[in-house]
């Protein structure tokens, strides 16, 4: 990420968000008895892509970019900018994987 973003601060958003999202995911998978198979790996790869994209998109609103916003306002505006897109992508993923899961179970 550092190579592509050219900034340690930008890469740190992703370095923090990935483990904070993946650790609870793997813990929940373990507690619910899910295995780490091709389906879960595919799903996790999609979610990581969405997470990285959202982190990069929201980062441009933060005060370090000289826009004079405080952190709370920058976070809200950054999330509002990508909110509908993130919701749509997530809903499409849920629908596709629910259909595929239903098809595999039957």
N, C-alpha and C positions, 0 to 999 in steps of 0.2 A: 504494500500500500504506500509505503514511503517513496518508493521509486516512481509510482504513478501520480501521486498527489503533490510531490515536491515540497512537502511541509510536514514536520514532525507533529505539529499541532493538529493538522487535518487528519493525519494517520492515527493520532491518539484517540480521536472519536471512535474510529472503527476498532482499535485495540481494546477499548473499554466496552463497547457495545456488543462485540461478538462473544466474549466469555460470559458477560452478564445475561445474554440470551441463551447460549448453548448449555451452560451448566444446569439451569433449571429444566431445560428441555430433556437432557439426558437423565436427570434425576426423575422426572415425571415418567419418562419412558420406562425406566427401571421399575418404578413403583407400580406401574400399570401392567407390567409384564410384556411389553413390546420388545421385539428383537431388533437388532441393527441389520436390516436386510436391504435389498435393492430399493424397495419402496420408500423406506424411511430415509435412506441416503439421498435419493432423488428429491424428496420433500425438503430435507435439510439444505441441500444445495440451492434449491429455489429460494428458501427463506434467507439464506446467507446473502444471496444476490440482492434481494429486496432490502435487507438490512443495510448493506453497504451503500446501495443507491440512495436510500433515505438519509443515511448519515452524511453522505457527501452533499446532498441537496439542502439539508437543513443547516449545514455548517456555514454557508455563506451569509446567514443572517446574524452571526455572532459578532460581538463588539470588536473583536480583533480585526475585522475588515473595515474599520473606520466609519461605520454607519451611525455611531452614537446611540445605539440601543442598549438597554440593560439586558442581562442574561434571560430574565423571565420573558420579557417582550420578544426578544429574538427567538427564544424557544417556541413560543406560541405562534409567531408568524411563520417560522420555518416549518412547523408541523402543519399549519393551515395551508401552506403552499402545496405540500405533498399529500395532504390528508386524503382527498378523494381518490387520488391515484393509488395510494397504498391500500385503501379500503377495497377498491375495485380489483387490484391484483390479488389481494388476499381472498376475496370472495370467489374469484375465478379458480384459484388454487383449491379452495375448499370444495367447490362443486366438482371439479375434475377428479380430485382424489376420492371424494365420497362415491361418485359414480364408479370409478375404477375399483375401489374397495368392495363395493356392493357386487360388482361383476365378478370379482375374484372369489368372494365368499359363496355365491350361489352356484 
